[in-house]
Amino acid sequence: MDERKLSYLELLSELYPNIASASTEIINLSSILNLPKGTEHFISDLHGSYDSFSHVLRNGSGSVRRKIEEIYGRTLGAEEIREVATLIYYPREKIEYVKREKSPEEMDNWYRVMLYRLIAVCQYTASKYTRSKVRKALPADFGYVIEELITEKADIEDKEQYYEEIVNTIIRIGSADRCVIAMGHLIQRLVIDHLHVLGDIYDRGDGADKIMDTLAHYHSFDIQWGNHDILWLGAAAGQPACVANVVRICARYGNMGTLEDGYGINVLPLATFAAKTYKGDPCTRFGLHALAPMTQEDEELTVRMHKAISVIQFKLEGQLVLRRPDFHMEDRAMLDRIDYEKGTISFGGEIYPMRDMAFPTIDPKDPYRLTEEEELVMERLRHGFMNCERLQQHMMLLLNRGSLYKVYNHNLLYHGCVPLNPDGTLKEVEIYGEVYKGKSLYDAIDRYIRQAYFSTQEEKREKGKDILWWLWCSEDSPLFGKDKMATFERYFIADESTHEEHKNSYYKLQEDPAVAERILAEFGLTDPHSHIINGHVPVKKGQDPIKAGGKLIVIDGGFSKAYQKVTAIAGYTLVYNSHGMYIVAHTPFDSREEAVRSGADIHSTTKVVEMTRERVRVGDTDKGVRVKARIEELEELLEAYRGGLIVERYGGSVSAE
């Protein structure tokens, strides 16, 4: 045995100091390999829709309801099943509601019935995990009690009396509320083993900060960045064009509350500037797409803020594309193409009339220069983004738990697209003088993103910050995937042909299984059961989210209300458990209050993507690969003990999963 291997085994012996402890862990890990794989939950394009996200997270896209029906489908009616489900989703709120409807005597009986039903669901959901993993998931307050209730007691003669005494005691001492709440949360925790968020947590809705808070406390998850998440990463890093874009989108959707209330970013300097500078300007091209009612006064001010920050954005973007000629985005510098006397703009070989020429802050001789007041507004906004502790914590969560793509259990996850040529081959993309394509493109961009935050060299940090804006709107960005972002044209040019954003060939070739297989192979996936799981572009009404013969699945179905007119639903999610893969279409969520009051759930339609002939075990997953590797190492450690290469020790600790 070479010295490096022996050194590693000596380190491993610190955890397993003798033959008995190493043998025990081998047996434990070998048993884990034969357990059913944990359920994966895939969700995408949340766009700040916190209430819908929270509900889908609590019900596991119908997984909780399915567990209840598997247990009680033949013994309980639909209303009773609905009540158990709601109690698991919202245990605290449901208890308070029931207390208002029942007498204390009725409550005791209700507690007794519900505790027994929750015990059964807990036992069923825990059955696919080791006792050690279940124990780690137990809440601190009631962990011991719940473990007693859900663990079979082979050495007790009268089991029913044993459990009945525990339940009666819980009710008698006034601990039923806490126990029910703890069990509801435990079931939610056990039903979903791992969550995948395929991007676009931010923008449009007002709950992105609450979504990030929820994820920060979630037991197991990863994030594949979306273009809107990248934009917020850029803004939080202080990239000026990203800051302006974020503020503009918040204004456009009447969502300044995310900035002010969610992150404490002061927009008063912008409001004051906009009210003064655009006073008397109706700003008709800057009407809002507000998702919530606003007062007339707030709307008029927000419209002016919308125009003010848009003009600042176009100036900053012009500065950036001129400073970074290697981005090849000169066509997005628009302000020097305007004839300020004639009120026209020239680009693409055509001349178009402008729909708005009220530009009090633009100097036609130097159109991209910010005025002193605009400079002050931007400096205040940048300072707010860069110095908001809560926002920076959320961005660190995005960076630490996120990436551009992920290969997980034989599936490839990403938000946008893999840039392709019209013939389906990988498109070459130049970034700062280097050419990349496919996986190498994703890996290079990932490095630049992290440099924006973590590099100690200013030049690398600035390149990383600018690439965040490039990712937001470049033709070659795998997160954008269109030939241009026609924001300026939609605001100022009536000819709708200029508004068209032509998608990358990836979207035209999505139905081709050969293209999907080629992309999978590029990322090292050749298993016949591998899939691409994709977000970003909403699946319109009448379209099938399952493409390329089942090799590619798009799960952006319109969580945000802004998209629901074209999707006709309120989001797709995906569930991958030990039996197969299911795509779930959701109807809009009314409210938490209605769910608690009537047991109303998001109505979900499930479609099977793929069923497995044999149940998928942990041994078939990425975790199984790691467990098998650890078993091999432990077996080598046993040989080292038995061969006298390492001396056994006693009294040391044993670490088991």
ABEGO torsion letter per residue (X at the ends): XBAAAAAAAAAAAAABABAAAAAAAAAAAAAAAABBBBBBBBBBGAGGBAAAAAAAAAAGGGAAAAAAAAAAAAABBAAAAAAAAAAAABAAAAAAAAAAABBAAAAAAAAAAAAAAAAAAAAAAAAABBAAAAAAABBAAAAAAAAAAABBBAABABAAAAAAAAAAAAAAAGAAAAAAAAAAAAAAAAABABBBBAEGABEGBAAAAAAAAAAAABABBBBBBBAAAAAAAAAAAGBAAAAAAAAAAAAAAGAAAAAAAAAGBBAAAAAAAAAAAABGBAGAAABBABABBBBAAAAAAAAAAAAAAAAAAAAAAAAAAAABAAAGAAAABAAAABBAAAGBBBBGGBBBBBABABBAABBAABAABBBAAAAAAAAAAAAAAAABAAAAAAAAAAAAABBABBBBGGBBBBABBBBBBAAGBBBBBBBGGBBBBEAAAAAAAAAAAAAAAABABAAAAAAAAAAAAAAAABAABAAAGBABBAAAAAAABABAAAABBBBBAAAAAAABAAAAAAAAAAAGBABAABBBBBBGBBBBBGBBABBGGGABBBABAGABAAAAAAAGBAEBBBBBBAAEBBBBBBBBBABAAAAAAAGBBBBBBBBBABBBABBBBAAABAAAAAAAAAAAAAAAAAAAAAAGABBBBBGBBBBBX
